[in-house]
Amino acid sequence: MLRTMPLTKNLTLEQINHLIDTGHAFISPFGLNRTAYIVINHKPFMVVVTDVSINAIQLSGSWYNWDELEKMGGVFESEFEALKAVAGGA
């Protein structure tokens, strides 16, 4: 059975290139079970990243697509980044 596995240093460059070529490699902007901040009505709120997919992210159990989050104000790794975006410095 195939299952999701993290990339490791044990993979060869050929294996990594194959994963990229076949669309199996992605960059996840946020780690699972880590805190993040979303901006709602110009205020940052702390959430927990519970899942990340290609088109969406699950924050504290609620799914948001990336475009929807961008329109709301964004999702950030730190409260400082969120406050900076609210202040117009992002």
C-alpha angles and dihedrals in degrees: 000000000000119000137175113277133177118247112259137191088253093076116097122234088249091056092048092049089050091053090050093046093050095047097250098120122080137163112236111209093204135036121236119259091017126123121253135170128236125193115231120173090348093304126108118233125191115236136169120241103234100168140358126204134174095265103023148022130222113223118187089338098311122107120227126179116227094247092051091052092048091053091048092053106274142272120268139188095228138032089236091059090048093049090047090053091049090051090052097250097117 
